[in-house]
């Protein structure tokens, strides 16, 4: 039996996320959930990402685990 990863629907607007393949700690907040597993992200850290808003797919990000997992 193959284990399946949790569904991407666990990512919600306001969640703090991390870019999976970022060169450094690239973190941002989900500001909108779009159709087809896409999200608008407002980046708060990361060289070349900070203070930008981009669209990413669910496969490119993961939810940050820890007490800071939601927007204050």
C-alpha positions, 0 to 999 in steps of 0.5 A: 500500500502506497501512502499518499501525501495530505491533500493540498486543500489543507493550505488556506488563505492566511497560512504561512508557507515555505517555497519547497525548492528555494535556495534560502528560507523563502517564506510567504503568506497565502493571500488568495486561493485560486482554481486548479491548486494555485495560490497567490503568495505575498513573500516576506523573506527570500532573496528575489522574493521579498515584498513580491506577490506571485502565483504558485502551484500547490506542488511548489510550496509547503505549509510552515509547521510551528507556532508561526503557521498563521498570519498574525 
